[in-house]
Amino acid sequence: MGFGIGLGAEEYDRSYKDRDLVRRVLAYFSPYRKPLLIVTAFLFAQSLVNALIPVLSREAILQLEVAEDVDQQRMYIILLIVITLILNTLGWIFNYYRQTLSAIVIGDAVLDLRKDVNISVLNHDMSFYDKYPTGKIVSRINTDSRDFGQTANQLSQTASSILLVGIMFAVMLAINVELTLVVLLLVPFIFIIALSFRKAARRLTLIGQRALAVVNAFVQESFTGIQIAKTFRQESKLFGKFKTVNEQSYEANLKRAYLLNFIFPALSTIQGIALALLVVVGGTATLNNNLRAADFYLFLQALQLFFFPLFTIASFWPSFQSGLSAAERIFALIDTPPAVKQNNNILANKVRGEIIFNDLGFAYIEGKDVLDKGKPSKGKKDANKEVKVFDGFMLKIQPGESLAIVGHTGAGKSSLAKLLARFYEFQSGDILVDGVSIRDYDLKEYRKHIGIIHQVPFLWGDTLANNVRYGRTDANSDDVRWALEQAGGVDWVDDLPQGLETNIRERGSLLSMGQRQLVALARVLLEDPSILVLDEATASVDPFTETRIQEALEKTIKGRTSIIIAHRLWTVRHVDRIVVLDHGKIVEEGNHDQLIGMNGVYAQLYNTYFRHQSLEYIEKAVELS
Amino acid sequence: MQKTFSNSSNDSTKAEFSPEEDKFSHVRTSSRRWIIAHLLSGPNKLIVVIIFMGTILSSLLGSGFMVLIGVAIDEFSAGDSTNLVFYTLLFFIFAVGSPLLSLLTSLTRENLAQRIERDTRHEFYVSLLGKSQSFHESQRIGDIMARATNDVRMLNFMVSPGLSLLFEAIMRLLIPILFVAIFYPLDLLVTPIIFVILFVFTLRGYTRQLDPVANKLRGEFGAMNAVLNETLSGIEVVKGSTTEEYELNRYFTNAKGYRDAFVEQGRIMAKYIPLLLIGLAITAALGHGIILYIDEKLTLGAIISYVGLISNLRFPTFISIWVFALIQLAISGADRLLDIMTKESEIDENLEGVEKKIDGKVVFENVSFSYPGSDKNVLDKINLIVAPGQTVAIVGTTGSGKTTVTKFLSRLYDPNEGRILIDDIDVRDWKLESLRSQISYIEQDTFLFSDKISENISFGRTSEIGEIQRVAREAQADEFIEQLPEKYESEVGERGVQLSGGQRQRIAIARAFLTDPRILVLDDSTSAIDSDTEDKIQKAMRRILYGRTTFLITHRLSQIRWADLILVMRKGQIIAKGSHENLLKTSEEYRKIFVKRFNLDEKTLLEEVK
């Protein structure tokens, strides 16, 4: 099997020119230019010292031989020992500062990058999250940024290597010009070989990183849905899939590792050939007495010291590829423009709550599975499938009005709420709040005035109190109690092991669904929004909780514009106005009594619904058996 | 095979799922032992030996090359050219042979590294699948992800380049000392031996210092991953509450924690003492050599090469900074993996347990339950007898324990006290596979895997599309599935079609039709279904209850009326049970449900009963 499953690019992936990538990578390190320079200098000094110690001690020892008397000899000995000691200590100090500084630079640059990419991800609208698995995004932000950090080390190592190569080159020239020229002939080969790995290294690294992201996403999904898997004994199926995904990552990363391991042996071969050539050429020269044997030996020593930094320079570009490919993945994520646009920064200090949907046009773009399922041609065709939801939709909601939206699944009820909250971007027409297009408001300020309760509440793995005060961290525990009270009572809280301070576990799994919804409601009430949207808020809760929420809501919707999306018609009888939606169009409008009087769609829905709850129906249901 | 299973069920690694023989259960007591066991398991043993030999051989070849050059030059400068061709040939063989050898070594090493990563991840994943539901609820998924991807990767890095660098370091430490011992007066061994002793000693101090930082580094990474994963999973709430900044700060705090640990690690690596020691050793060697020279026991050339040999120890000293950091990180990573793997799963697969068709009698005997780490009972002394084929409705306020009660049937949890009997056999004595395959749940919020609709219905039970369509029709799901772009082949979940709560529930009902369970748990199941399909759904429901023991968590009167027995729960206790008529008369709690819900006054209700 090859790279079949899940290793394609995401839709937001793009390829950058290397020059642009490098420029941007450097931009992340440019605030740390000074420490990086120091790191390079220390690295250089350290290698220089290490190279100097043997040369110096050799020279000094040779001086011992020609020393005139015992005193002078003793002086040389002391001098020699002192110099060696100083140089070694210096080497250690250089190393200390270099390591410390480079750890700080890498740590900080990676932190900057993680922050930037997180900001960009948080700014995406919901259509982005509908499309891309969070597991893969997480892998990009946290794992790829680590590879990115390594580029700093590579940069400073290469810089100091260039200095070293220059020095060794000068030394070699001083010893023998002809031999140096022979060596020079080989240098281009080293670079050609190293650079030829570049493209393949980039491609295989990218695939390796993707493969790991797939593993990450798979693990995430497995254990998010573990309960279902358990109750249906699906472990072996998950396990089978895991084996595929894990094997895929294994193969991808092995290929990459294999390739990268070819570089150094290939370069060493060149080095070996160079040495062999030199010995033959130099040996002949020595034979002809054109070259002193000692000089020749020294030259060979220098050559060894010349090659090592040269390799570092030559392999810089291939090994830099993993940093670049990580950078490319991250920058693609940063550069994806959020679909929800903001045209102006009008601050909405206070919102009365008048809402106008004016000639609204909206379609979901189903950009699913572009390349990710191993059948790209088919996927591409579907890539931009539009699902039209609204076309020329008109609706005006008065400030403080409570409006219910009812209708079948797919009628567009939830879309309306999501558009109002700016979770998705509409394509035509406009939505005005207090007469201002919602695109002109400062997005965050605007959202503060809208409270939304979703059908399935999402809670954090944190304490109950922190969950309630999630939108308003300044709230104290009295406020939290008050909010819970408003949401239908706090009696149940005291039954929890640590009351308000109980940790309610991953996604609130310690609480029942009904309790979770009460917490979600309290969370919104604490924010005191001007516009309240209930998106089938009571659909997943039991009737006790529903009744509680219902009673709480009757109080809380006063003084706010409320949009209640419901399929349980019992819950909407008391609202000011009911709108019946069908395929994105309003088909009926009025209050409960009026709509019943019309004897149209609403009346039919209502009757069906109520019939199910009537005692007559129940008796019939019993007879069904 | 069977023998191994029964052995492993005696120790601490009982699991709910064990698809293969567990070779490593006995070494999970310590991360070091576990890592070594992996390095030596099966063909890996051979690879480690190959890496070892390869590393030695290629470093010998490298120095052999230099010795040869020296010999050749000496001959040349003496004016002897007889061996020129021979040397030339030999040089080229060395020039190609040595890199080839190191290539082979490093390819083998990579192979081992990647395999260790794959195999330990595999082992970790299998272990996770075997954990109980209550275990999973106590874990942060983002942290689990970090362990499964990044911590496992640390083991890879430990092998490549860590392992071969370690071998190389050892070789490069021993060979110069060996040379000293052979070619020099024995008292010149004093310096290198003292150095090695101090080196080993300070190296221990170094790894001890690294240990807590490596742990912190891995832990912080896990926390950072957990926070990010949670934020992105709840992104709709984040946006709705405009807490992007708060979430960013939360992430930043963790990322900063990771950064601090990283810098701390850098600082410890920088403070590496052996590097200072080697400087002292070189100086001492120099001094010692000169003393011997003055006593005329050593020539000048000998001092130079002696000091040169001691200087060669700089390489292994320096490289050990990285080698031991890599090893330490791998140990921390392994600790984090083992930490999860050795946590006892409260429920085991019980392969020797009872395996037969369930008749459907269910008995609860004094069942009490509390979450780990809490002494408050979520359920308190539940007693219940249900005859085969009966339908039991459970009603009660939110948090009263309705859902929890049903989770004991298929052992998603085990009770702290009391027992549950199915067909008069304790559920703990059933084979887990047999038990779970005969019990189905239809949940309030149905989770769908990122897969095709057909797969989400069949879960691999059947590939016959006709069969899948039949159950979808029975569950009233056929109609909306047919309207999807690729019908039964449409992908759902994170990357595919988004289904509404009602549609997801119908998928779950279809699943249950296919599994044809003996015991069925319906949790509030029709509450999210559209009014217009309700008639059909009710019929589908009614059909699926037939002939099996069913627990209905519901407040729909229509469904309650199907029940043979109704339980009223409050605060983890059954406060009343009986028939609808009976309960209306005797239980105030029960009456309240209907009074509030249907605006009926109690009198009417009571009259209705009469």
HADDOCK unambig.tbl for C-alpha pairs under 7 A between the chains (distance, minus, plus):
assign (segid A and resid 54 and name CA) (segid B and resid 308 and name CA) 6.86 0.50 0.50
assign (segid A and resid 58 and name CA) (segid B and resid 304 and name CA) 6.07 0.50 0.50
assign (segid A and resid 61 and name CA) (segid B and resid 300 and name CA) 6.89 0.50 0.50
assign (segid A and resid 81 and name CA) (segid B and resid 283 and name CA) 5.93 0.50 0.50
assign (segid A and resid 81 and name CA) (segid B and resid 287 and name CA) 6.79 0.50 0.50
assign (segid A and resid 84 and name CA) (segid B and resid 283 and name CA) 5.91 0.50 0.50
assign (segid A and resid 85 and name CA) (segid B and resid 279 and name CA) 6.68 0.50 0.50
assign (segid A and resid 85 and name CA) (segid B and resid 280 and name CA) 6.67 0.50 0.50
assign (segid A and resid 85 and name CA) (segid B and resid 283 and name CA) 6.10 0.50 0.50
assign (segid A and resid 88 and name CA) (segid B and resid 279 and name CA) 4.79 0.50 0.50
assign (segid A and resid 89 and name CA) (segid B and resid 276 and name CA) 6.49 0.50 0.50
assign (segid A and resid 89 and name CA) (segid B and resid 279 and name CA) 6.87 0.50 0.50
assign (segid A and resid 92 and name CA) (segid B and resid 275 and name CA) 6.36 0.50 0.50
assign (segid A and resid 92 and name CA) (segid B and resid 276 and name CA) 5.90 0.50 0.50
assign (segid A and resid 95 and name CA) (segid B and resid 270 and name CA) 6.49 0.50 0.50
assign (segid A and resid 96 and name CA) (segid B and resid 270 and name CA) 4.38 0.50 0.50
assign (segid A and resid 96 and name CA) (segid B and resid 271 and name CA) 6.06 0.50 0.50
assign (segid A and resid 99 and name CA) (segid B and resid 266 and name CA) 5.95 0.50 0.50
assign (segid A and resid 99 and name CA) (segid B and resid 267 and name CA) 6.89 0.50 0.50
assign (segid A and resid 99 and name CA) (segid B and resid 270 and name CA) 5.24 0.50 0.50
assign (segid A and resid 100 and name CA) (segid B and resid 266 and name CA) 5.42 0.50 0.50
assign (segid A and resid 100 and name CA) (segid B and resid 267 and name CA) 5.02 0.50 0.50
assign (segid A and resid 100 and name CA) (segid B and resid 270 and name CA) 6.05 0.50 0.50
assign (segid A and resid 103 and name CA) (segid B and resid 262 and name CA) 6.83 0.50 0.50
assign (segid A and resid 103 and name CA) (segid B and resid 263 and name CA) 5.04 0.50 0.50
assign (segid A and resid 103 and name CA) (segid B and resid 266 and name CA) 5.18 0.50 0.50
assign (segid A and resid 104 and name CA) (segid B and resid 263 and name CA) 5.43 0.50 0.50
assign (segid A and resid 107 and name CA) (segid B and resid 259 and name CA) 4.96 0.50 0.50
assign (segid A and resid 107 and name CA) (segid B and resid 262 and name CA) 6.45 0.50 0.50
assign (segid A and resid 107 and name CA) (segid B and resid 263 and name CA) 6.42 0.50 0.50
assign (segid A and resid 108 and name CA) (segid B and resid 259 and name CA) 6.92 0.50 0.50
assign (segid A and resid 111 and name CA) (segid B and resid 255 and name CA) 6.43 0.50 0.50
assign (segid A and resid 111 and name CA) (segid B and resid 256 and name CA) 6.81 0.50 0.50
assign (segid A and resid 111 and name CA) (segid B and resid 259 and name CA) 6.80 0.50 0.50
assign (segid A and resid 115 and name CA) (segid B and resid 252 and name CA) 6.66 0.50 0.50
assign (segid A and resid 119 and name CA) (segid B and resid 248 and name CA) 6.95 0.50 0.50
assign (segid A and resid 122 and name CA) (segid B and resid 244 and name CA) 6.43 0.50 0.50
assign (segid A and resid 130 and name CA) (segid B and resid 494 and name CA) 6.04 0.50 0.50
assign (segid A and resid 130 and name CA) (segid B and resid 495 and name CA) 6.48 0.50 0.50
assign (segid A and resid 131 and name CA) (segid B and resid 494 and name CA) 6.48 0.50 0.50
assign (segid A and resid 131 and name CA) (segid B and resid 495 and name CA) 4.94 0.50 0.50
assign (segid A and resid 132 and name CA) (segid B and resid 494 and name CA) 6.83 0.50 0.50
assign (segid A and resid 132 and name CA) (segid B and resid 495 and name CA) 6.09 0.50 0.50
assign (segid A and resid 133 and name CA) (segid B and resid 494 and name CA) 5.75 0.50 0.50
assign (segid A and resid 133 and name CA) (segid B and resid 495 and name CA) 6.63 0.50 0.50
assign (segid A and resid 134 and name CA) (segid B and resid 229 and name CA) 6.86 0.50 0.50
assign (segid A and resid 134 and name CA) (segid B and resid 232 and name CA) 6.26 0.50 0.50
assign (segid A and resid 134 and name CA) (segid B and resid 233 and name CA) 6.87 0.50 0.50
assign (segid A and resid 138 and name CA) (segid B and resid 225 and name CA) 6.99 0.50 0.50
assign (segid A and resid 138 and name CA) (segid B and resid 228 and name CA) 6.64 0.50 0.50
assign (segid A and resid 138 and name CA) (segid B and resid 229 and name CA) 6.33 0.50 0.50
assign (segid A and resid 142 and name CA) (segid B and resid 225 and name CA) 6.95 0.50 0.50
assign (segid A and resid 216 and name CA) (segid B and resid 145 and name CA) 5.85 0.50 0.50
assign (segid A and resid 216 and name CA) (segid B and resid 149 and name CA) 6.29 0.50 0.50
assign (segid A and resid 219 and name CA) (segid B and resid 145 and name CA) 6.08 0.50 0.50
assign (segid A and resid 220 and name CA) (segid B and resid 141 and name CA) 6.31 0.50 0.50
assign (segid A and resid 220 and name CA) (segid B and resid 145 and name CA) 6.22 0.50 0.50
assign (segid A and resid 223 and name CA) (segid B and resid 141 and name CA) 6.79 0.50 0.50
assign (segid A and resid 225 and name CA) (segid B and resid 447 and name CA) 6.16 0.50 0.50
assign (segid A and resid 227 and name CA) (segid B and resid 133 and name CA) 6.46 0.50 0.50
assign (segid A and resid 228 and name CA) (segid B and resid 447 and name CA) 6.98 0.50 0.50
assign (segid A and resid 231 and name CA) (segid B and resid 436 and name CA) 6.03 0.50 0.50
assign (segid A and resid 231 and name CA) (segid B and resid 440 and name CA) 6.64 0.50 0.50
assign (segid A and resid 232 and name CA) (segid B and resid 436 and name CA) 6.84 0.50 0.50
assign (segid A and resid 232 and name CA) (segid B and resid 437 and name CA) 6.49 0.50 0.50
assign (segid A and resid 233 and name CA) (segid B and resid 436 and name CA) 6.62 0.50 0.50
assign (segid A and resid 233 and name CA) (segid B and resid 437 and name CA) 6.50 0.50 0.50
assign (segid A and resid 234 and name CA) (segid B and resid 459 and name CA) 6.95 0.50 0.50
assign (segid A and resid 235 and name CA) (segid B and resid 129 and name CA) 6.43 0.50 0.50
assign (segid A and resid 246 and name CA) (segid B and resid 118 and name CA) 6.36 0.50 0.50
assign (segid A and resid 250 and name CA) (segid B and resid 114 and name CA) 6.06 0.50 0.50
assign (segid A and resid 250 and name CA) (segid B and resid 118 and name CA) 6.03 0.50 0.50
assign (segid A and resid 254 and name CA) (segid B and resid 110 and name CA) 6.88 0.50 0.50
assign (segid A and resid 254 and name CA) (segid B and resid 111 and name CA) 6.66 0.50 0.50
assign (segid A and resid 254 and name CA) (segid B and resid 114 and name CA) 6.08 0.50 0.50
assign (segid A and resid 257 and name CA) (segid B and resid 110 and name CA) 6.34 0.50 0.50
assign (segid A and resid 258 and name CA) (segid B and resid 107 and name CA) 5.95 0.50 0.50
assign (segid A and resid 258 and name CA) (segid B and resid 110 and name CA) 6.88 0.50 0.50
assign (segid A and resid 261 and name CA) (segid B and resid 103 and name CA) 6.89 0.50 0.50
assign (segid A and resid 261 and name CA) (segid B and resid 106 and name CA) 6.55 0.50 0.50
assign (segid A and resid 261 and name CA) (segid B and resid 107 and name CA) 6.80 0.50 0.50
assign (segid A and resid 262 and name CA) (segid B and resid 103 and name CA) 6.59 0.50 0.50
assign (segid A and resid 265 and name CA) (segid B and resid 99 and name CA) 4.62 0.50 0.50
assign (segid A and resid 265 and name CA) (segid B and resid 100 and name CA) 6.60 0.50 0.50
assign (segid A and resid 265 and name CA) (segid B and resid 102 and name CA) 6.66 0.50 0.50
assign (segid A and resid 265 and name CA) (segid B and resid 103 and name CA) 5.68 0.50 0.50
assign (segid A and resid 268 and name CA) (segid B and resid 99 and name CA) 5.86 0.50 0.50
assign (segid A and resid 269 and name CA) (segid B and resid 95 and name CA) 5.67 0.50 0.50
assign (segid A and resid 269 and name CA) (segid B and resid 96 and name CA) 5.49 0.50 0.50
assign (segid A and resid 269 and name CA) (segid B and resid 99 and name CA) 5.79 0.50 0.50
assign (segid A and resid 272 and name CA) (segid B and resid 95 and name CA) 4.00 0.50 0.50
assign (segid A and resid 272 and name CA) (segid B and resid 96 and name CA) 6.97 0.50 0.50
assign (segid A and resid 273 and name CA) (segid B and resid 92 and name CA) 6.35 0.50 0.50
assign (segid A and resid 273 and name CA) (segid B and resid 95 and name CA) 5.47 0.50 0.50
assign (segid A and resid 276 and name CA) (segid B and resid 88 and name CA) 6.74 0.50 0.50
assign (segid A and resid 276 and name CA) (segid B and resid 91 and name CA) 5.19 0.50 0.50
assign (segid A and resid 276 and name CA) (segid B and resid 92 and name CA) 6.19 0.50 0.50
assign (segid A and resid 280 and name CA) (segid B and resid 88 and name CA) 6.37 0.50 0.50
assign (segid A and resid 283 and name CA) (segid B and resid 73 and name CA) 6.36 0.50 0.50
assign (segid A and resid 283 and name CA) (segid B and resid 76 and name CA) 5.86 0.50 0.50
assign (segid A and resid 286 and name CA) (segid B and resid 76 and name CA) 6.42 0.50 0.50
assign (segid A and resid 286 and name CA) (segid B and resid 77 and name CA) 5.77 0.50 0.50
assign (segid A and resid 287 and name CA) (segid B and resid 76 and name CA) 5.56 0.50 0.50
assign (segid A and resid 287 and name CA) (segid B and resid 77 and name CA) 5.95 0.50 0.50
assign (segid A and resid 287 and name CA) (segid B and resid 79 and name CA) 5.40 0.50 0.50
assign (segid A and resid 293 and name CA) (segid B and resid 73 and name CA) 6.95 0.50 0.50
assign (segid A and resid 293 and name CA) (segid B and resid 77 and name CA) 6.12 0.50 0.50
assign (segid A and resid 368 and name CA) (segid B and resid 495 and name CA) 6.04 0.50 0.50
assign (segid A and resid 368 and name CA) (segid B and resid 496 and name CA) 5.98 0.50 0.50
assign (segid A and resid 369 and name CA) (segid B and resid 495 and name CA) 6.82 0.50 0.50
assign (segid A and resid 408 and name CA) (segid B and resid 530 and name CA) 6.61 0.50 0.50
assign (segid A and resid 409 and name CA) (segid B and resid 530 and name CA) 6.97 0.50 0.50
assign (segid A and resid 444 and name CA) (segid B and resid 242 and name CA) 5.74 0.50 0.50
assign (segid A and resid 447 and name CA) (segid B and resid 240 and name CA) 6.39 0.50 0.50
assign (segid A and resid 447 and name CA) (segid B and resid 242 and name CA) 6.23 0.50 0.50
assign (segid A and resid 448 and name CA) (segid B and resid 241 and name CA) 6.44 0.50 0.50
assign (segid A and resid 448 and name CA) (segid B and resid 242 and name CA) 6.17 0.50 0.50
assign (segid A and resid 451 and name CA) (segid B and resid 240 and name CA) 6.65 0.50 0.50
assign (segid A and resid 452 and name CA) (segid B and resid 240 and name CA) 6.41 0.50 0.50
assign (segid A and resid 458 and name CA) (segid B and resid 234 and name CA) 6.17 0.50 0.50
assign (segid A and resid 458 and name CA) (segid B and resid 237 and name CA) 6.98 0.50 0.50
assign (segid A and resid 471 and name CA) (segid B and resid 241 and name CA) 5.13 0.50 0.50
assign (segid A and resid 471 and name CA) (segid B and resid 243 and name CA) 6.17 0.50 0.50
assign (segid A and resid 497 and name CA) (segid B and resid 374 and name CA) 6.10 0.50 0.50
assign (segid A and resid 497 and name CA) (segid B and resid 376 and name CA) 5.91 0.50 0.50
assign (segid A and resid 505 and name CA) (segid B and resid 137 and name CA) 6.60 0.50 0.50
assign (segid A and resid 505 and name CA) (segid B and resid 138 and name CA) 6.04 0.50 0.50
assign (segid A and resid 506 and name CA) (segid B and resid 137 and name CA) 6.08 0.50 0.50
assign (segid A and resid 506 and name CA) (segid B and resid 138 and name CA) 6.64 0.50 0.50
assign (segid A and resid 506 and name CA) (segid B and resid 139 and name CA) 6.85 0.50 0.50
assign (segid A and resid 506 and name CA) (segid B and resid 140 and name CA) 6.07 0.50 0.50
assign (segid A and resid 509 and name CA) (segid B and resid 137 and name CA) 6.64 0.50 0.50
assign (segid A and resid 511 and name CA) (segid B and resid 399 and name CA) 6.78 0.50 0.50
assign (segid A and resid 512 and name CA) (segid B and resid 398 and name CA) 6.33 0.50 0.50
assign (segid A and resid 512 and name CA) (segid B and resid 399 and name CA) 5.39 0.50 0.50
assign (segid A and resid 514 and name CA) (segid B and resid 398 and name CA) 5.39 0.50 0.50
assign (segid A and resid 515 and name CA) (segid B and resid 398 and name CA) 6.13 0.50 0.50
assign (segid A and resid 515 and name CA) (segid B and resid 399 and name CA) 6.67 0.50 0.50
assign (segid A and resid 539 and name CA) (segid B and resid 527 and name CA) 5.92 0.50 0.50
assign (segid A and resid 539 and name CA) (segid B and resid 528 and name CA) 5.13 0.50 0.50
assign (segid A and resid 540 and name CA) (segid B and resid 444 and name CA) 6.54 0.50 0.50
assign (segid A and resid 540 and name CA) (segid B and resid 527 and name CA) 6.41 0.50 0.50
assign (segid A and resid 540 and name CA) (segid B and resid 528 and name CA) 6.37 0.50 0.50
assign (segid A and resid 542 and name CA) (segid B and resid 398 and name CA) 6.87 0.50 0.50
assign (segid A and resid 542 and name CA) (segid B and resid 555 and name CA) 6.78 0.50 0.50
assign (segid A and resid 543 and name CA) (segid B and resid 555 and name CA) 6.39 0.50 0.50
assign (segid A and resid 544 and name CA) (segid B and resid 397 and name CA) 5.63 0.50 0.50
assign (segid A and resid 544 and name CA) (segid B and resid 593 and name CA) 6.95 0.50 0.50
assign (segid A and resid 545 and name CA) (segid B and resid 398 and name CA) 6.40 0.50 0.50
assign (segid A and resid 567 and name CA) (segid B and resid 530 and name CA) 6.35 0.50 0.50
assign (segid A and resid 567 and name CA) (segid B and resid 531 and name CA) 6.88 0.50 0.50
assign (segid A and resid 605 and name CA) (segid B and resid 531 and name CA) 6.64 0.50 0.50
assign (segid A and resid 605 and name CA) (segid B and resid 532 and name CA) 6.80 0.50 0.50
assign (segid A and resid 608 and name CA) (segid B and resid 531 and name CA) 6.62 0.50 0.50
assign (segid A and resid 608 and name CA) (segid B and resid 532 and name CA) 6.87 0.50 0.50
assign (segid A and resid 609 and name CA) (segid B and resid 531 and name CA) 5.54 0.50 0.50
assign (segid A and resid 612 and name CA) (segid B and resid 558 and name CA) 6.80 0.50 0.50
assign (segid A and resid 613 and name CA) (segid B and resid 557 and name CA) 6.47 0.50 0.50
assign (segid A and resid 613 and name CA) (segid B and resid 558 and name CA) 6.70 0.50 0.50
assign (segid A and resid 618 and name CA) (segid B and resid 557 and name CA) 6.53 0.50 0.50
assign (segid A and resid 618 and name CA) (segid B and resid 558 and name CA) 4.39 0.50 0.50
assign (segid A and resid 618 and name CA) (segid B and resid 561 and name CA) 6.73 0.50 0.50
assign (segid A and resid 621 and name CA) (segid B and resid 558 and name CA) 6.20 0.50 0.50
assign (segid A and resid 622 and name CA) (segid B and resid 561 and name CA) 6.24 0.50 0.50
assign (segid A and resid 622 and name CA) (segid B and resid 562 and name CA) 5.78 0.50 0.50
